[in-house]
Structure formats: C-alpha cells, structure tokens
Amino acid sequence: MTGRPRRLPNAGFRSDALSGLFLLLLAAFAWLAAQGLSFGTLQRPGPGFFPKSLACLTGGLAALLTVRAMRGGGQDVRALWPDRSGAIRVALLLAVVLGYVIALEPGGYLLVTACFFLVLLRWVGRRSWLETVGIALLVAAGSYLLFARWLMVRLPAGLFAP
C-alpha cells in the first residue's frame, strides 16, 4: 500500500457540483429576499442595490462552478483538507460567522464587527495579537464610517443605542 490517498471516482465532481448548486440556491434566495427593495441607480443606489448585485454575482460564479464540475473539473474532497486542523479552522469559521449574524442586532455593528475580526484573525488566521487588534479596529471603524456616515446605511447600534 502506498502513502498516497486513494482517489474516489467523481469525488471532485460531486463536491464542486454540490457547492455550485448550493450557492445557486443561496443566490436565488438572496434575490427573492431582496425583491421588495428598490434597486435605485448607480448614482443613487437603493437598499436593494447591494443584495441584488451580490446575488447576481454569486449566481453567475456558482453557475460557472457547476458547469466546470459537470465538465470534469474539481478535485477529491479529501485533498482540500489533508489534515484535521484545516477542517477544524473551517468549522470554526462557520461558527464565527453564525455567531456574528446572531449577535449583530443586540451587540451593535461596531462591537460585534471588531470581535468578529478579532476571532477571525487570531484563531482562524493565526495572526499576532498586535496585528489582530489593529486590523479589527481599523476594519470595524472604517466600514462603519463607509456605511453609516458616507452611504448613510442604518447599522444596528446595539449596546451603543441612545
């Protein structure tokens, strides 16, 4: 027996095709959820501009991934995470994103976004504490200024509500 992992027949096809189909469904859901929001124009984007544009982009890329998988592209699922630590980091990332979604409204955008990047950069990205804190604060404050002040998007105030 050699040390190389045994290739599963069509395992790459299944993983990429399933990922593509899942992302197509997610894009369709996002588009339908944003139907009640006006798109606006490029000069004055409405509340539906970002979600609808992102849904179209996601759907297009998902369709390309699915077509590529059906034409024989892709790789064995086991080759994506050859060691256990990679799979654990992916699971941690999913848990952090879910926690962000749950905590955003009660905790507020600034606090929860800063905490999200702290966890993301330190434990998933394995960055130093100094780099982690600096980037987390810059991303939280910068994105807040961009969305709340410049684009005038109402973000959850959470704990900072008056």
C-alpha positions in Angstrom: 0.0 0.0 0.0 1.4 3.4 -1.0 1.2 6.6 1.1 -0.9 8.4 -1.4 -4.6 8.9 -0.7 -6.9 6.8 -2.9 -8.9 8.9 -5.4 -12.6 8.5 -5.2 -14.3 8.3 -8.6 -16.0 11.6 -9.4 -15.5 12.9 -5.8 -14.3 16.2 -7.2 -17.3 16.4 -9.4 -19.6 15.8 -6.6 -18.0 18.3 -4.2 -17.8 21.2 -6.8 -21.2 20.4 -8.3 -22.9 20.3 -4.9 -21.2 23.5 -3.8 -22.2 25.2 -7.1 -25.8 24.1 -6.7 -25.9 25.2 -3.0 -24.6 28.6 -4.0 -27.1 28.9 -6.8 -29.9 28.2 -4.3 -28.4 30.8 -1.9 -28.2 33.4 -4.7 -31.8 32.7 -5.7 -32.9 33.1 -2.0 -31.0 36.3 -1.6 -32.5 37.7 -4.8 -36.0 36.7 -3.7 -35.5 38.2 -0.2 -34.4 41.5 -1.8 -37.4 41.7 -4.2 -39.2 44.3 -2.1 -36.2 46.6 -2.0 -35.7 49.2 -4.7 -32.6 48.9 -6.8 -32.0 52.6 -7.4 -29.4 53.8 -9.9 -25.6 53.8 -9.9 -25.6 57.4 -8.8 -28.2 56.8 -6.1 -28.2 53.2 -5.1 -31.3 52.0 -3.3 -31.4 49.5 -0.4 -31.7 46.6 -2.9 -28.6 47.6 -4.9 -26.0 45.6 -2.9 -28.0 42.4 -2.1 -29.3 42.1 -5.7 -25.9 42.8 -7.2 -24.3 40.3 -4.9 -27.0 37.7 -5.6 -26.3 38.1 -9.4 -22.5 37.8 -8.9 -22.9 34.8 -6.6 -25.3 33.1 -9.0 -23.1 33.7 -12.0 -20.0 32.3 -10.3 -22.0 29.4 -8.9 -23.2 28.6 -12.4 -19.6 28.6 -13.7 -18.5 26.3 -10.8 -21.4 23.9 -11.6 -20.6 23.8 -15.3 -16.9 23.3 -14.6 -17.7 20.4 -12.3 -20.0 18.8 -14.9 -17.2 19.0 -17.4 -14.9 17.0 -15.2 -13.1 19.7 -13.2 -12.6 19.6 -9.5 -10.6 17.6 -7.0 -11.0 15.0 -4.4 -12.7 16.4 -1.3 -10.0 14.9 0.9 -7.3 16.9 -0.9 -9.0 20.1 0.2 -8.2 19.5 3.9 -5.4 16.9 4.1 -5.0 17.4 7.8 -7.5 17.8 10.6 -6.5 21.3 11.6 -7.8 22.7 8.2 -11.2 21.1 8.8 -11.3 22.5 12.3 -10.5 26.0 11.1 -13.3 25.8 8.5 -15.7 24.7 11.2 -14.6 27.5 13.5 -15.0 30.0 10.7 -18.6 28.8 10.1 -19.3 29.1 13.8 -17.8 32.6 14.0 -19.9 33.8 11.0 -23.1 32.3 12.6 -22.2 34.0 15.9 -21.7 37.3 14.1 -25.2 37.1 12.5 -26.8 36.2 15.8 -25.0 38.9 17.9 -25.1 41.8 15.3 -28.5 43.2 16.3 -28.2 43.0 20.1 -24.5 43.8 20.3 -24.3 46.5 17.6 -22.3 46.8 14.5 -19.1 48.3 15.8 -18.6 46.0 18.8 -19.6 42.8 17.0 -17.6 43.5 13.9 -14.5 44.2 15.9 -15.0 41.0 17.9 -15.7 39.1 14.7 -12.3 40.2 13.2 -10.5 39.5 16.5 -11.6 35.9 16.5 -11.2 35.5 12.7 -7.7 36.9 12.6 -6.4 35.5 15.8 -7.7 31.9 15.9 -8.6 31.2 12.3 -5.9 33.3 10.6 -3.3 32.8 13.3 -2.1 36.4 13.3 -0.2 38.1 16.2 -2.2 40.0 18.8 -0.9 43.4 17.8 -1.8 42.8 14.1 -5.2 41.3 15.1 -6.3 44.2 17.3 -5.1 46.8 14.8 -6.8 45.3 11.8 -10.0 44.5 13.8 -10.3 48.1 15.0 -9.5 49.6 11.5 -12.0 47.3 9.7 -14.8 47.9 12.2 -14.3 51.7 12.3 -13.5 52.1 8.6 -16.5 50.0 7.5 -18.7 51.9 10.0 -17.6 55.2 8.5 -18.1 53.9 5.0 -21.6 52.5 5.5 -23.1 54.6 8.3 -21.6 58.0 7.5 -20.8 58.1 3.8 -23.5 55.8 2.4 -25.9 56.6 5.2 -26.9 52.9 5.9 -28.6 52.4 9.2 -26.5 49.9 11.1 -27.5 48.2 14.4 -26.5 50.4 17.4 -26.9 47.6 19.9 -25.3 48.4 23.2 -24.4 51.9 22.0 -28.1 52.8 21.3 -29.1 56.1 23.0 
